[in-house]
Amino acid sequence: MTRRPGGHWQRPVDVTLGVALACLFLVSGTVVSAPLAVAQLLPLAWRRRAPQAVVAVVGAATAVHTLAGMARSIGFLPVTLALYSTAAHRSPWIRWGMCGAVTAAVTAASGQRHGLVEGGVFAAAVCIVAWLAGVERGEHLRERTGYVAENARLRWEQTLARQAADAAAERERLHRRLHDTLAHTVTVMVVQAEALRSTTPLPPADLARLDRVLAAGRGALADVRAALADQPEPDPAATLADRLQTLREAGLSLPPTLPDGLDDLPASVRALAHRLIGETATNALRHDGVGSSLDIAVDRTDDVLTVALTSNARGGAGEAAPSGPAGFGLRSLSRDVTAQGGTLRHGRSGGSHWRVVATLPLRPPSD
């Protein structure tokens, strides 16, 4: 059970206050009717838990006790305490409506019993002072609660900002590590290929292959540097066209043009479709080897885009479809497709064939 702030001293204060009021009632001779006096004093024990019920009972008992001949001053203390507690309530109906009704009732009873000035004006002044003091206390408590909530929100935002900064620093560290590793490896490959080209007589066909290796290596270095420098991404269509042309020159048989239906797509769907075609084409050349081919089929409706890619090894040779789990590229694509609301399936198809099928929604899901 959660203890309210300051709750450890509220009970002793309430007990002491109740005993003091009871003693004042007895010593001053205020009590005209014992049941009415009890109805004024006893409910004050619950004034913090049910202030609206307490002020109604205490106010009614005070008005009736006043009409019965209760002395004015001491007898008004219970109702002022009840008004003070109730006036701090969040609801304006209780804060103003109920407290106003109780004040009017006590004022009317006191005015009828003791006269307009000594009775009505006196009771109204006492009740209104307690009432407005309670209203001010309630406003202060609500402001303090708002300050605490705002401070908690600011602390949470600061925590999130620190976590974001730490994550950014970790990403930067991984970026540098990735850049260093890739740059070193690809640079060694390019330098060795250039040395081979400069020092070894090669037939024209081999020289063309070596030039493609050098171009791919230099392009890879440029792409890594551009990605790690947060440069704007190039046009996906142009990037895919360059990649497919490089794969054609390396020995992969591809359609001369991409199928219709890949142009006027939402940006996120278009980027995923292009990544899927490029990744699958690269895998086809890597696993099936030179002379293999890749068939690309696109089926598009108003709501769904389906891209199916099937690799065919030359004469059934090559590694064809790998039997183990998908590589990093396909796993990453699968997560992105799932996040987009689509599905990605891949696996063997007809012995040496490897088939990848992606289904992407063209419209956002309805709420």
Secondary structure, 3 states (H helix, E strand, C coil): CCCCCCHHHHHHHHHHHHHHHHHHHHHHCCCCCHHHHHHHHHHHHHCCCCHHHHHHHHHHHHHHHHHCCCCHHHHCHHHHHHHHHHCCCCCHHHHHHHHHHHHHHHHHHHHHHHCHHHHHHHHHHHHHHHHHHHHHHHHHHHHHHHHHHHHHHHHHHHHHHHHHHHHHHHHHHHHHHHHHHHHHHHHHHHHHHHHHHHHCCCCHHHHHHHHHHHHHHHHHHHHHHHHHCCCCCCCHHHHHHHHHHHHHHHCCECCCCCCCCCCCCCHHHHHHHHHHHHHHHHHHHHHHCCCCEEEEEEEECCCEEEEEEEEECHHHCCCCCCCCCCCHHHHHHHHHHHHCCCEEEEEEECCCEEEEEEEEECCCCCC
